Amino acid sequence: MTDNLKCPKCGSEHVYPDGTLWVCPDCANEWNPEAEGQSDAGEGSSVIKDANGNVLVDGDSVTVVKDLKVKGSSLVVKSGTKVKNIRLVDATDGHNIACKITGIGAMNLKSEFVKKS
């Protein structure tokens, strides 16, 4: 029935379909088996998406979609600011884009506030 489908997180064989996703009752992991084959960027690496759902990669150019206050400063990154050559980082605080913004300098951004250019 499941063609020996196992949970990619814990390896459990007790998985079941729920709409287009598969669910593991042991670890509560949900995944799409068709998308798993497309995102083989590496074990442990997560896919980072912009505000519109486009996948971001290192070196992309993005545009800020919302005015952002710079913490600890009176500066503001205005909506529409274009940021070139981004770097994706694993950050626990949600700021997963490292970049340099002209006039402000090096800073980290959250991917939910940018769109791919």
LINLINZI-V864124 format. One record per residue. N is the residue number from 1. RES is the residue in one small letter. PSI is psi in whole degrees, -180 to 180 (none if undefined). Layout:
{{N | RES | PSI} {N | RES | PSI}}
//
This chain:
{{1 | m | -50} {2 | t | 4} {3 | d | 45} {4 | n | 36} {5 | l | 131} {6 | k | 156} {7 | c | 127} {8 | p | -16} {9 | k | -50} {10 | c | -11} {11 | g | 8} {12 | s | 143} {13 | e | -4} {14 | h | 63} {15 | v | 155} {16 | y | 152} {17 | p | 147} {18 | d | 91} {19 | g | -123} {20 | t | -7} {21 | l | 160} {22 | w | 144} {23 | v | 138} {24 | c | 118} {25 | p | -19} {26 | d | -44} {27 | c | 1} {28 | a | 24} {29 | n | 139} {30 | e | 137} {31 | w | 162} {32 | n | 114} {33 | p | -30} {34 | e | -38} {35 | a | -24} {36 | e | -40} {37 | g | -28} {38 | q | -29} {39 | s | 55} {40 | d | 54} {41 | a | -19} {42 | g | 155} {43 | e | 133} {44 | g | -12} {45 | s | 137} {46 | s | 155} {47 | v | 128} {48 | i | 127} {49 | k | 152} {50 | d | -172} {51 | a | -26} {52 | n | -1} {53 | g | 7} {54 | n | 141} {55 | v | 131} {56 | l | 147} {57 | v | 163} {58 | d | 138} {59 | g | -6} {60 | d | 160} {61 | s | 138} {62 | v | 162} {63 | t | 134} {64 | v | 133} {65 | v | -2} {66 | k | 144} {67 | d | 128} {68 | l | 125} {69 | k | 139} {70 | v | 120} {71 | k | 133} {72 | g | 13} {73 | s | 166} {74 | s | 5} {75 | l | 154} {76 | v | 133} {77 | v | 113} {78 | k | 150} {79 | s | 136} {80 | g | -5} {81 | t | 128} {82 | k | 132} {83 | v | 123} {84 | k | 154} {85 | n | 61} {86 | i | 158} {87 | r | 132} {88 | l | 133} {89 | v | 155} {90 | d | 105} {91 | a | 138} {92 | t | -17} {93 | d | 5} {94 | g | -13} {95 | h | 96} {96 | n | 12} {97 | i | 123} {98 | a | 134} {99 | c | 172} {100 | k | 128} {101 | i | 128} {102 | t | 128} {103 | g | -15} {104 | i | -47} {105 | g | -161} {106 | a | 135} {107 | m | 170} {108 | n | 143} {109 | l | 158} {110 | k | 138} {111 | s | -20} {112 | e | -11} {113 | f | 14} {114 | v | 159} {115 | k | 147} {116 | k | 136} {117 | s | none}}
//
